[in-house]
Amino acid sequence: MVPTHFVTLDKLPLTENGKVDSKALPAPSAREVTPHGVVVPPRSATEEMVMGVFAAVLERADFGVMHNFFDLGGHSITGAQLMFKLRAVSGIELSLRNLFERPTAAGLAEVIDGLAWLAKAKTPLDAAADREEIEL
């Protein structure tokens, strides 16, 4: 497990028992919370929709479409929540594997757009019944 933030402290706050008082630890500043790199805004409606679900699940909005879900603090449980919400919003059947293969909002938007295109491009099986058979 890799920490998502590093905060420098002069001294750790301790309880009366000498243990670290996690409730007294300071929250990371905005500078420390913001991921490294350039924040790329959504470039399509699908990316905007995926970013909205990312923000809802992660409870933060200080990232761009190229930031990795897991680097932003996501884990397997929040990943399952994310995919459930994306299925509900997009109407596209997504698997958790899609998240592990494409962990960015841009990557998941491409998967959603591709699966939506495939769903529209498929020829219904009923069209095959309309074909006429000929003997050669």
Backbone as ProteinMPNN parsed JSONL, in Angstrom:
{"seq_chain_A": "MVPTHFVTLDKLPLTENGKVDSKALPAPSAREVTPHGVVVPPRSATEEMVMGVFAAVLERADFGVMHNFFDLGGHSITGAQLMFKLRAVSGIELSLRNLFERPTAAGLAEVIDGLAWLAKAKTPLDAAADREEIEL", "coords_chain_A": {"N_chain_A": [[0.843, -1.178, 0.0], [0.551, 2.183, -0.861], [0.983, 5.407, 0.385], [-1.278, 8.129, -0.252], [-0.777, 10.755, 0.3], [1.748, 12.862, 1.708], [2.65, 14.377, 4.628], [4.578, 16.684, 6.265], [5.635, 16.761, 9.57], [6.681, 18.282, 12.614], [6.504, 16.963, 15.016], [4.808, 14.043, 16.065], [1.413, 13.945, 17.105], [0.498, 12.673, 20.258], [-1.383, 10.323, 22.236], [-2.539, 9.998, 25.687], [-1.616, 7.525, 26.344], [0.651, 7.218, 24.86], [0.413, 6.517, 22.236], [-0.037, 7.176, 18.682], [-2.071, 9.914, 18.056], [-4.506, 9.832, 15.993], [-6.715, 11.404, 15.447], [-5.9, 13.945, 16.019], [-4.148, 14.569, 14.052], [-3.087, 16.77, 11.45], [-5.057, 17.849, 8.634], [-4.216, 17.239, 5.209], [-2.84, 19.917, 3.284], [-4.196, 21.938, 0.57], [-2.265, 22.058, -1.397], [-0.794, 19.757, -0.916], [-2.705, 17.813, -1.346], [-3.527, 17.951, -4.002], [-2.969, 16.135, -6.937], [0.133, 15.279, -8.595], [1.306, 16.821, -11.608], [-0.308, 17.994, -14.635], [-3.605, 19.205, -14.603], [-6.029, 17.927, -16.505], [-8.927, 18.975, -18.023], [-12.308, 17.626, -18.538], [-12.939, 16.44, -21.851], [-15.008, 15.574, -23.352], [-18.52, 14.69, -23.382], [-18.855, 12.191, -22.235], [-16.474, 11.838, -20.773], [-16.869, 13.892, -18.942], [-19.093, 12.928, -17.553], [-17.997, 10.585, -16.421], [-16.021, 11.737, -14.822], [-17.64, 13.086, -12.987], [-18.751, 10.932, -11.594], [-16.406, 9.786, -10.572], [-15.655, 11.894, -8.839], [-17.797, 11.859, -7.036], [-17.572, 9.309, -5.856], [-14.949, 9.321, -4.841], [-15.065, 11.531, -3.278], [-13.906, 14.042, -3.786], [-12.611, 16.637, -5.928], [-10.371, 17.551, -7.184], [-8.795, 16.852, -9.509], [-7.801, 15.62, -12.756], [-8.773, 14.265, -16.004], [-6.764, 12.498, -16.667], [-5.667, 11.436, -14.393], [-4.909, 8.731, -12.234], [-7.238, 6.506, -10.843], [-6.636, 4.953, -8.564], [-4.354, 6.18, -7.589], [-5.479, 8.459, -6.672], [-6.627, 7.799, -4.324], [-8.458, 5.784, -4.445], [-9.621, 2.398, -4.008], [-10.101, -1.193, -3.968], [-12.748, -1.57, -2.987], [-13.979, 0.982, -3.261], [-13.63, 1.083, -5.953], [-15.383, -0.895, -6.88], [-17.773, 0.355, -6.155], [-17.614, 2.586, -7.81], [-17.763, 1.413, -10.395], [-20.318, 0.282, -10.286], [-21.914, 2.592, -10.089], [-21.196, 3.843, -12.502], [-22.23, 2.002, -14.353], [-24.952, 2.323, -13.807], [-25.383, 5.02, -14.514], [-24.461, 5.241, -17.184], [-25.627, 3.12, -18.539], [-24.269, 1.108, -19.714], [-22.815, -2.082, -19.662], [-20.317, -2.66, -17.553], [-17.224, -4.034, -16.362], [-15.329, -4.777, -13.383], [-12.794, -5.293, -14.154], [-12.382, -3.578, -16.316], [-11.82, -1.175, -15.008], [-9.36, -1.752, -13.749], [-7.773, -2.151, -15.987], [-7.986, 0.293, -17.372], [-7.545, 2.78, -15.583], [-8.116, 5.539, -15.493], [-10.192, 8.486, -15.841], [-10.381, 9.275, -18.485], [-9.643, 6.921, -19.81], [-11.685, 5.102, -19.002], [-13.863, 6.441, -20.096], [-13.342, 6.126, -22.817], [-13.694, 3.347, -23.003], [-16.423, 3.149, -22.366], [-17.557, 4.688, -24.459], [-16.714, 3.131, -26.638], [-17.99, 0.633, -26.149], [-20.638, 1.484, -26.248], [-20.809, 2.275, -28.914], [-20.402, -0.201, -30.164], [-22.72, -1.533, -29.316], [-24.673, -0.124, -30.716], [-23.872, -0.639, -33.321], [-24.212, -3.335, -33.791], [-25.846, -5.785, -35.712], [-29.194, -6.649, -35.673], [-30.382, -9.945, -34.927], [-32.719, -10.599, -36.156], [-32.62, -9.436, -38.638], [-31.226, -11.203, -40.205], [-33.096, -13.124, -40.799], [-34.597, -11.97, -42.792], [-33.218, -12.257, -45.076], [-32.765, -13.545, -48.361], [-32.527, -16.781, -49.627], [-30.529, -18.21, -52.142], [-29.813, -20.501, -54.771], [-26.733, -21.544, -55.99]], "CA_chain_A": [[0.0, 0.0, 0.0], [1.312, 3.403, -0.995], [0.193, 6.563, 0.848], [-1.655, 9.093, -1.279], [-0.285, 12.064, 0.72], [2.808, 12.941, 2.697], [2.605, 15.644, 5.347], [5.723, 16.799, 7.151], [5.315, 17.26, 10.91], [7.818, 18.352, 13.526], [6.302, 15.973, 16.061], [3.52, 13.382, 15.986], [0.579, 14.112, 18.296], [0.354, 11.415, 20.972], [-2.423, 10.223, 23.263], [-1.979, 9.831, 27.031], [-0.97, 6.209, 26.387], [1.862, 7.239, 24.051], [0.115, 6.096, 20.866], [-0.303, 8.293, 17.774], [-3.447, 10.404, 18.11], [-4.858, 10.056, 14.586], [-7.721, 12.463, 15.375], [-5.226, 15.234, 16.151], [-3.285, 14.798, 12.895], [-3.626, 17.824, 10.582], [-5.483, 17.458, 7.289], [-3.272, 17.721, 4.187], [-3.224, 21.192, 2.666], [-4.606, 21.804, -0.831], [-1.06, 21.819, -2.186], [-0.393, 18.375, -0.725], [-3.767, 16.931, -1.812], [-3.595, 17.981, -5.454], [-2.027, 15.208, -7.549], [1.2, 15.847, -9.412], [1.03, 16.892, -13.031], [-1.281, 18.941, -15.152], [-4.998, 18.783, -14.476], [-6.689, 18.011, -17.81], [-10.387, 18.97, -17.836], [-13.023, 16.712, -19.439], [-12.965, 16.884, -23.244], [-16.225, 15.077, -23.993], [-19.625, 14.496, -22.439], [-18.62, 10.945, -21.514], [-15.437, 12.119, -19.776], [-17.483, 14.72, -17.902], [-19.94, 12.033, -16.767], [-17.111, 9.721, -15.637], [-15.397, 12.6, -13.805], [-18.641, 13.323, -11.961], [-18.862, 9.718, -10.774], [-15.133, 9.735, -9.829], [-15.719, 12.885, -7.765], [-18.773, 11.413, -6.039], [-17.059, 8.141, -5.139], [-13.726, 9.688, -4.114], [-15.38, 12.695, -2.449], [-12.952, 15.113, -4.086], [-12.749, 17.069, -7.316], [-9.139, 18.253, -7.548], [-8.023, 15.998, -10.399], [-8.181, 15.689, -14.162], [-9.159, 13.006, -16.643], [-5.614, 11.618, -16.844], [-5.193, 10.95, -13.1], [-5.232, 7.34, -11.929], [-8.22, 6.343, -9.763], [-5.995, 4.387, -7.38], [-3.445, 7.208, -7.069], [-6.313, 9.488, -6.044], [-7.142, 7.286, -3.056], [-9.398, 4.698, -4.672], [-9.167, 1.034, -3.726], [-11.002, -2.174, -4.58], [-14.144, -1.357, -2.576], [-14.475, 2.18, -3.95], [-13.654, 0.73, -7.374], [-16.653, -1.592, -7.118], [-18.819, 1.386, -6.082], [-17.474, 3.395, -9.016], [-18.259, 0.688, -11.556], [-21.761, 0.16, -10.114], [-22.515, 3.887, -10.433], [-21.002, 4.081, -13.932], [-23.22, 1.161, -15.046], [-26.269, 2.93, -13.63], [-25.454, 6.302, -15.223], [-24.215, 5.099, -18.62], [-26.427, 2.068, -19.151], [-23.334, 0.178, -20.354], [-22.361, -3.127, -18.746], [-18.868, -2.562, -17.337], [-16.718, -4.937, -15.33], [-14.261, -4.218, -12.559], [-11.565, -5.445, -14.946], [-12.214, -2.346, -17.092], [-11.183, -0.178, -14.144], [-7.958, -2.106, -13.549], [-7.075, -1.981, -17.261], [-8.049, 1.707, -17.761], [-7.923, 3.403, -14.304], [-8.323, 6.985, -15.557], [-11.504, 8.885, -16.363], [-10.273, 9.257, -19.944], [-9.638, 5.53, -20.247], [-13.022, 4.534, -18.828], [-14.75, 7.096, -21.064], [-13.099, 5.45, -24.093], [-14.333, 2.03, -22.922], [-17.875, 3.365, -22.436], [-17.886, 5.102, -25.831], [-16.511, 1.981, -27.527], [-19.06, -0.347, -25.93], [-21.882, 2.081, -26.738], [-20.75, 2.198, -30.378], [-20.625, -1.604, -30.525], [-24.126, -1.863, -29.089], [-25.442, 0.475, -31.811], [-23.428, -1.18, -34.607], [-24.602, -4.74, -33.947], [-27.012, -6.035, -36.536], [-30.11, -7.549, -34.974], [-30.481, -11.285, -35.503], [-33.929, -10.656, -36.974], [-32.29, -9.015, -39.995], [-30.779, -12.385, -40.929], [-34.279, -13.847, -41.264], [-35.125, -11.276, -43.963], [-32.372, -12.536, -46.238], [-33.292, -14.537, -49.291], [-31.548, -17.8, -50.006], [-30.533, -18.583, -53.558], [-28.961, -21.633, -55.085], [-25.726, -21.209, -57.003]], "C_chain_A": [[0.883, 1.233, 0.0], [0.458, 4.565, -0.52], [-0.117, 7.517, -0.298], [-1.137, 10.486, -0.959], [0.867, 11.89, 1.694], [2.741, 14.325, 3.316], [3.777, 15.646, 6.325], [5.295, 17.427, 8.47], [6.589, 17.313, 11.736], [7.733, 17.245, 14.572], [4.917, 15.351, 15.9], [2.711, 13.645, 17.253], [0.336, 12.74, 18.939], [-0.797, 11.483, 21.966], [-1.737, 10.082, 24.619], [-1.243, 8.504, 27.172], [0.304, 6.132, 25.551], [1.659, 6.764, 22.624], [-0.161, 7.328, 20.008], [-1.782, 8.643, 17.834], [-3.872, 10.781, 16.689], [-5.892, 11.168, 14.426], [-7.089, 13.851, 15.438], [-4.281, 15.524, 14.978], [-3.9, 15.875, 12.003], [-4.04, 17.248, 9.225], [-4.454, 17.963, 6.283], [-3.765, 19.029, 3.584], [-3.59, 20.948, 1.21], [-3.411, 21.494, -1.717], [-0.642, 20.358, -2.089], [-1.433, 17.399, -1.26], [-3.786, 16.845, -3.327], [-2.553, 17.048, -6.048], [-0.988, 15.935, -8.397], [0.771, 15.878, -10.871], [-0.041, 17.904, -13.359], [-2.679, 18.363, -15.008], [-5.686, 19.018, -15.823], [-8.195, 17.95, -17.583], [-11.049, 17.986, -18.798], [-13.13, 17.302, -20.842], [-14.192, 16.41, -23.988], [-17.299, 14.909, -22.921], [-19.422, 13.225, -21.615], [-17.56, 11.139, -20.44], [-16.003, 12.943, -18.632], [-18.355, 13.869, -16.976], [-19.077, 11.143, -15.873], [-16.435, 10.521, -14.531], [-16.372, 12.879, -12.667], [-18.792, 12.133, -11.025], [-17.585, 9.523, -9.955], [-15.224, 10.647, -8.614], [-16.679, 12.451, -6.663], [-18.228, 10.263, -5.207], [-15.852, 8.503, -4.285], [-13.934, 10.843, -3.148], [-14.311, 13.777, -2.554], [-13.077, 15.455, -5.564], [-11.503, 17.776, -7.827], [-8.233, 17.395, -8.434], [-8.546, 16.145, -11.815], [-8.451, 14.311, -14.729], [-7.997, 12.034, -16.798], [-5.068, 11.07, -15.527], [-5.747, 9.559, -12.808], [-6.167, 7.275, -10.714], [-7.561, 5.882, -8.468], [-4.984, 5.358, -6.774], [-4.203, 8.312, -6.343], [-6.92, 9.019, -4.722], [-8.163, 6.175, -3.211], [-8.776, 3.356, -4.328], [-10.236, 0.084, -4.256], [-12.468, -1.951, -4.209], [-14.72, -0.118, -3.264], [-14.51, 1.948, -5.457], [-14.943, 0.016, -7.741], [-17.817, -0.602, -7.082], [-18.818, 2.23, -7.353], [-18.095, 2.684, -10.215], [-19.775, 0.492, -11.484], [-22.453, 1.456, -10.547], [-22.354, 4.203, -11.913], [-21.982, 3.248, -14.759], [-24.599, 1.808, -14.98], [-26.419, 4.202, -14.464], [-25.352, 6.119, -16.739], [-25.124, 4.086, -19.301], [-25.583, 1.027, -19.869], [-22.855, -0.815, -19.306], [-20.834, -3.108, -18.684], [-18.458, -3.556, -16.259], [-15.628, -4.229, -14.532], [-12.922, -4.313, -13.278], [-11.297, -4.202, -15.792], [-11.5, -1.272, -16.286], [-9.702, -0.484, -13.958], [-7.144, -1.951, -14.831], [-6.985, -0.516, -17.674], [-8.458, 2.527, -16.543], [-8.096, 4.924, -14.322], [-9.725, 7.278, -16.085], [-11.488, 8.862, -17.883], [-10.333, 7.826, -20.476], [-11.005, 4.884, -20.127], [-14.025, 5.159, -19.789], [-14.575, 6.456, -22.444], [-13.772, 4.082, -24.119], [-15.842, 2.182, -23.075], [-18.294, 3.755, -23.84], [-17.758, 3.938, -26.805], [-17.611, 0.945, -27.382], [-20.41, 0.188, -26.396], [-21.938, 2.022, -28.261], [-21.013, 0.772, -30.848], [-22.082, -2.003, -30.371], [-24.999, -1.32, -30.214], [-25.128, -0.192, -33.144], [-23.864, -2.623, -34.83], [-25.878, -4.844, -34.772], [-27.943, -6.974, -35.771], [-30.189, -8.901, -35.691], [-31.708, -11.422, -36.391], [-33.643, -10.263, -38.413], [-31.823, -10.202, -40.824], [-31.966, -13.176, -41.48], [-34.861, -13.235, -42.524], [-34.332, -11.582, -45.217], [-32.989, -13.644, -47.093], [-32.194, -15.52, -49.658], [-31.688, -18.085, -51.478], [-29.582, -19.747, -53.747], [-27.99, -21.222, -56.17], [-25.394, -22.372, -57.873]], "O_chain_A": [[1.844, 1.321, 0.764], [-0.68, 4.71, -0.967], [0.695, 7.688, -1.208], [-1.062, 11.328, -1.854], [0.946, 10.894, 2.414], [2.772, 15.33, 2.607], [3.94, 14.715, 7.115], [4.672, 18.489, 8.492], [7.477, 16.476, 11.57], [8.745, 16.664, 14.966], [3.951, 16.063, 15.625], [3.253, 13.578, 18.356], [0.009, 11.772, 18.252], [-1.141, 12.552, 22.471], [-0.509, 10.049, 24.7], [-0.354, 8.366, 28.012], [0.968, 5.096, 25.532], [2.626, 6.622, 21.876], [-0.479, 8.396, 20.531], [-2.641, 7.774, 17.681], [-3.631, 11.9, 16.235], [-5.942, 11.812, 13.379], [-7.676, 14.823, 14.963], [-3.682, 16.598, 14.915], [-5.116, 15.892, 11.817], [-3.447, 16.286, 8.737], [-3.872, 19.028, 6.493], [-4.966, 19.221, 3.398], [-3.324, 19.873, 0.673], [-3.534, 20.745, -2.686], [-0.183, 19.78, -3.075], [-1.09, 16.267, -1.599], [-4.036, 15.774, -3.881], [-1.374, 17.148, -5.709], [-1.208, 17.057, -8.852], [-0.033, 15.055, -11.31], [-0.598, 18.571, -12.486], [-2.905, 17.179, -15.261], [-5.898, 20.16, -16.231], [-8.693, 16.98, -17.011], [-10.426, 17.555, -19.768], [-13.377, 18.496, -21.01], [-14.405, 16.796, -25.137], [-17.024, 14.977, -21.723], [-19.774, 13.184, -20.436], [-17.722, 10.661, -19.318], [-15.654, 12.717, -17.473], [-18.355, 14.067, -15.761], [-19.388, 10.965, -14.696], [-16.292, 10.027, -13.412], [-15.972, 12.905, -11.503], [-18.942, 12.299, -9.815], [-17.651, 9.143, -8.786], [-14.912, 10.237, -7.496], [-16.4, 12.657, -5.481], [-18.401, 10.24, -3.989], [-15.736, 8.053, -3.145], [-13.084, 11.107, -2.297], [-13.874, 14.346, -1.553], [-13.586, 14.66, -6.354], [-11.572, 18.522, -8.804], [-7.047, 17.233, -8.145], [-9.607, 16.727, -12.04], [-8.368, 13.309, -14.02], [-8.225, 10.848, -17.039], [-4.098, 10.313, -15.538], [-6.905, 9.26, -13.101], [-5.914, 7.91, -9.69], [-7.899, 6.375, -7.391], [-4.782, 5.353, -5.56], [-3.64, 9.013, -5.502], [-7.649, 9.771, -4.075], [-8.684, 5.673, -2.215], [-7.556, 3.199, -4.353], [-11.176, 0.518, -4.922], [-13.344, -2.13, -5.055], [-15.83, -0.165, -3.793], [-15.325, 2.546, -6.16], [-15.531, 0.285, -8.789], [-18.744, -0.706, -7.886], [-19.872, 2.549, -7.903], [-18.866, 3.284, -10.965], [-20.449, 0.533, -12.514], [-23.446, 1.427, -11.274], [-23.261, 4.767, -12.527], [-22.509, 3.732, -15.76], [-25.327, 1.838, -15.972], [-27.474, 4.433, -15.056], [-26.075, 6.771, -17.492], [-25.368, 4.18, -20.503], [-26.119, 0.159, -20.557], [-22.524, -0.426, -18.185], [-20.154, -3.488, -19.637], [-19.236, -3.879, -15.362], [-15.082, -3.212, -14.961], [-12.022, -3.508, -13.038], [-10.146, -3.807, -15.975], [-10.667, -0.541, -16.822], [-8.874, 0.425, -14.005], [-5.952, -1.652, -14.772], [-5.987, -0.119, -18.277], [-9.614, 2.941, -16.46], [-8.21, 5.536, -13.26], [-10.36, 6.421, -16.699], [-12.475, 8.472, -18.507], [-10.999, 7.557, -21.476], [-11.445, 4.192, -21.045], [-14.942, 4.48, -20.251], [-15.555, 6.264, -23.164], [-14.354, 3.695, -25.132], [-16.471, 1.436, -23.825], [-19.272, 3.224, -24.367], [-18.593, 3.774, -27.694], [-18.115, 0.432, -28.381], [-21.239, -0.577, -26.889], [-22.992, 1.751, -28.835], [-21.753, 0.554, -31.807], [-22.619, -2.731, -31.205], [-25.957, -1.973, -30.626], [-26.001, -0.304, -34.004], [-23.878, -3.083, -35.972], [-26.844, -4.11, -34.567], [-27.493, -8.004, -35.271], [-30.074, -8.975, -36.915], [-31.737, -12.27, -37.283], [-34.344, -10.706, -39.323], [-32.01, -10.204, -42.041], [-31.847, -13.827, -42.518], [-35.563, -13.925, -43.265], [-34.739, -11.199, -46.314], [-33.646, -14.553, -46.586], [-31.068, -15.126, -49.963], [-32.793, -18.191, -52.009], [-28.654, -19.941, -52.961], [-28.387, -20.615, -57.164], [-24.563, -22.252, -58.774]]}, "name": "protein", "num_of_chains": 1, "seq": "MVPTHFVTLDKLPLTENGKVDSKALPAPSAREVTPHGVVVPPRSATEEMVMGVFAAVLERADFGVMHNFFDLGGHSITGAQLMFKLRAVSGIELSLRNLFERPTAAGLAEVIDGLAWLAKAKTPLDAAADREEIEL"}
